[in-house]
Amino acid sequence: MGYKEQIRNVKDYIRLPLCYNHWYVAGLVEDFGAEPVAKTLLERSIVFYRTEAGELVAMQNRCLHRSFPLANGTREGDNLVCRYHGIRYAPDGSIVKVPCQDHVPERQLHVYPVKELGPFAFIWMGNPAEPDWDRFPDLPFLSDPTCRTISEAVPYAGSYLLMQENLNDLTHFAYLHRESFGIGDFFFDLPTTVEKTEKGVYCNRIDTNPARVLGPLPADAKERAAGKPVERHDGGYAMSPGVFRGYAPVYIGAEEDPEREVFKSYIMHYLTPETSTSTHYFWSITNDYNIEDDNFYAMSKAFAANGFAEDKWACEEMQRLLDDDHIDHKEMVIAGDRAGMLFRGVMLDWVLEEYVG
């Protein structure tokens, strides 16, 4: 089966090869400390630990001697000690000592480039010697002191591509999230844009109903909005196979008004394949308003977590049927699939770039 045919049916589409030449979220910054911890990312076992200076190290979790997991060992200074025979590895992956002999082999484990930003630790999963820093996702708001971010890590038993397709599909909001997010059939009547751009597949809906748009804003902003046109945009695009940049800004005032206000909100989803059918799923929401209001952010986190749990549930149910139900099945395509189908083409481009060149 050719690749172009493979993306037409979801059961075949989710079997596309994993893409390594991208940045993925390895975990929350708080997940990693001095003691070694193992994580499987893109079907590779990696051990993480921090040096005495606090620098995060991501190393191949496999002793070069007998493939014993280094995460079962200990840290000695900045070195990692294999518990099986005591072989020491430096943070650059080189061997510094073999206790049973004087000779130190010139061998080296893969050490993956990492970068911490806001609450997340990102990792380059391609050639460790050639990280593409130009591909690091542009997310400056994660570390912006004028913003506040909430985040969560969610184990997800399904293909990351099912969740990416879910994120590119806004039409499910009116049914899957009818109770949690309070979105009804009105969503289908909102002005909608779906197009392929240089950044990826862009999708957006615009709501101008003040009762729905102004809900989360501070009281003084709602007062200033009286009698003015308001807009809330809902949409985003996949920046890479593992990063979806969503947004939901609220505008107060006409577009041509020099005093038009904008309240920014970034709704991010990070999908790091563990295997082809299991995913490390993270999300974050960053706002530039109400940043001192702890109660507002606690309520926002609970509200978002409830809705995103519905996405997880739906995608896991689809994965279960795709794995276990062996009856022949040909899926139909509906109007709401436009963004998702365009994204399949982008995903295919990334696969072909990496595997075909």
N, C-alpha and C positions, 0 to 999 in steps of 0.2 A: 504493500500500500504506500503510495506517495504521500509526502507531508501535506500537500494541499488537500488531499482527500481525508487525511487523518483529522483535520480540525473541524470537519463538518459534523461529526458525531461525537458527543461529549465523552462517551466511553473510550473512544480512540484518542480524543484530544488530551485527556488527562494522563495519557501514557507518553506524551512528548518527553524527550530527554530533559533532565535537569540542566539549568543554565548556571554555570559556575562563575562566569566573568562579570559578576555584579556584587554590590554590597548588600548584605542582609543584616538584620538584627540578630545578634547572638543571644541577647538576653538583657534583662534590666541591669543597670550598673550595680545595684545593690546585691545582685545574685553572686557576684564574684568577689572573693576575699583572698586571704593568704593561703588557705588550704585548697589543694587541687580539687576541681570538680569537672566531671565529664559531661559533654553534651554531644548528641549526634545531629549534625547539620549537613543536609544534602547527602545523606548516606555516608558521611565521614565522621569518625569518632575523634573529637577534639578535647584536649584537657586545657582548662583555664586556671590560672592562678595569678596572684599579684606578687611582684618583687617587694623587697623591703622598702623601696621608695614609692610603692603603690602603683607601679606601672603594670598594666594588664598584659599578660602573655597568653597567646592562644597557640598551642602546640599539638602536633600529631600525638594522639593518645595511644602510643604503641611503642614499647621498648624495641630497639633495633636488634636485641639479642633473641628473645623468644616471644615477642608480641604480647608481653604482659601489659595490662592497662596501667599507664603511668598515673592515672587519677587515683589508683589504689596505693600510691606511694606517699612520700612526704616532701615538704619543702625544707631545704637546708641552706640558709642564707638566701641567695637568689636562684639556687639550683634546685632541680627536681630529682628526687632519688627514687629509683625503681625499687619496689619492695621485694622483688623476687631475688635479685642478685646484687642490689646496691649500686648499679650503674648510675652515675650522675650526669645530668644534662643541664647545660647552661641555658639562659633565656633565648639564645639564638638557635637552640636546637642541637648544638654541638656536644659531643661527649667530652667530659672533663676528667672522668675517673672511672676505672674498672677495678674494683677492689681486689680481685683475684690475680691481677697481672700488672706489670709496670707499663706495658705498651698501651697507649690510648689510641684507638682506631680513629681515623679521620672520616668519620661518618656524621651525618646530620639529619635531624628530623625536620619535617616541614613546620615552619612557624608562620602563622597567618597574620597579615597586617590587621590591626584593630584600631578603632577610633571611638572614643566615648563622646556622646553629644546629648545634653540634657539627661533624661532618665535612661537612655539606651546605650548599649555597647554594640557597635557595628563591626562586621568582619568581612574582609575581602576573601571570597571563596575560590578565586581563580589562581593563577600561578603566583605563589607567594612572593616571588622575586620581581614581579611586574604588576603591582597593584595599579589600577586605573583610577587615580584620584579625581579625574574629571567626571567620573561616573558616581562619585559620592553624592548622595541626594542632598539637594539644596534645601535645608530645613533650619534656617537661622533662628526661627522663633522658639525652637526647643531650648535654647540657652539665652533667650532674651529676658533680661531682668524686668522689663515692663510687661511681661506676660506671665501667665500661670498655666502649668500643664498638669493634667491628671492622666494616669496611665494604668494599664493592667496587662498581665500575661495570662493567656488562656490556652491550655492544651486543647488541640483540635484533631479529632480522628478522621481526617479526610484530606483529599488532595488540595494543595494550595491553589490550584487552578480553579477548582470549584468555588472557592471563596473569592478569588479575584473576579471571576465572572459575576458573582453575587454583588460585588462592590460596583461593578460597571453597570448594573441593572437597577435603575431607580424605580421601576414600575412595581417591584414586589413590596415597596413600602406600604402601599394602600391595603395590603392583605396580611402579609407576614407581620407587619408592625402596626396593624390597625389599633390594637389595644395598648401596646407599650408606648409608641410614639404618638398615638392619637391622630394618625393620618388616614384619611378616607379617600373616596373616589374623586374628590376635588383635585387630588394630585395629578390626575390624568389631564385635567383641563389647564394646567399651568403652562405658560410659554416654555418650550423645551428646545435645547440645542444639543445635538450630538454630531461631532465631527472629528476627523483625524487631523491632528496638528503635528508640528515638529516635536512637541513634548510627549505626544501619545494620543490616546483616544480621550477626547474632552467631552464631558457630559454635564449639563447644567439645567436646573429648573429655577424659575423666578416666581416668588409668591409676593403679592402686594396687599394681602389682607392684614390690616394692623393688629387685629386680635391674635392672629397666629404669629405674626412676625416679631412683635415687640415683647413677647412673653418673658424671655430671659434677661432683658436689658435692665440696667439700674433705673430706679424710679425717676430720677431727674432727666434721664434720656427720654423716657416715655412722655414726660411733661413737655420737653422740647419738640417731640414729634407731633404734638397736637396740631392738626390742620395741615400737616406736610405729607407729601407722598413718601411711602416707605417700601423697601424691597428687601427680601431675603433670598440669597442665592444658595442653592444646594447642588453640589456636584463635585467634580474632581477628575483625576486621571491617574493611571498607573505610571509611576516614574521609572519603574523597573519591574522585573518579575516578582520582587518581594516587597515593594513599597508602593502603596496607593495614597496619593495626597488628596484628601478631601477638604472641602472648605464650606463654610456657611456664614458668610459675612452679612451683616444687616446694615442697610443704608438708610439714613434719614435725610430727606431733602431731594429735590430734583437733581438729575445728573449734571445740569448746567449751573447749578447753584454753587458759588464759590465757597459757601459755608456748609456744604454737604458733609455730614458726619458718616463715618464708617466704624462699625464695631466688628473687629476681626475674630474669626473662629476657624481653627484648622482641625479637621477631624481626620486623623491619620490611622492607617492600618498597615501592619508590617507582617508579612507572611514568609516564614523561613521553613522550607521543606525539611522535615526530619527524614522521612522516606517519601516514596511516591504517593503514599496514602495516609501520611500523618504529618502534622504541621505544628511548628511553634508559632502561635498567633499572638500578636501584641496589638494594642490600640492605644492611642493617646488623643486627647483633646486639649488644644491650647487656645486660650482667650486673652484678649488684651483689655478686658473689663472685669469689674467685680473681683480684682485679684486679691483683695484683703478679706474677702468674705468666705471664711472657712465653711460655713453652713451651705452656702450656694454651691461650692465645689464638691462637698460631700454628697449633696442631693444630685448634682449633675453626674457624678460618677456612678451612683446607684441607678439613675435613670438610663444612662448610656449602656451600662453593663447589662441591664435587663434586655434592652433591645438587641445588643450585639450577641447575647446568648441565643436569641432566636435565630440569627444568621448561622451561628455555629450548629445549632440543632438541625436546621433545614439542610445544611450542606452535609452533615454527618448522615442524615437519613438518605440523601441522594447517594452518598458513597456506599452505604450499606447495600442499597439495591443494585448499584452498578457492580459491586463485588459478588453478590449472592444470587441475583435473579438472572438466570441464563436463557430466558426466552428471547427470541429475536425481537429487536425493537428499533424502530427508526424514529428519531425525534422530529417534531415539527418546529418550525421557526415562526415566531410572532413579531409584531411590530416593536415590542419592547426589547427585543434582543439585539437591536441595531448596535448599541455600544459594545455589548458583549462579543458580537461576531466580529466587529472591527478590532477589538482587543485580541481576539484569537489570531488575526492576521499579524498584529504587532508581535505577539508572542512567538509566532512562527518565524518572523524575521530575526528575533533574538536567537532562536534555536539554530537557524540556518547560518547566521553570522558566526556562531561559536563552533558548529560542527562541520560546516561546509566551507565557510570562508568566502 
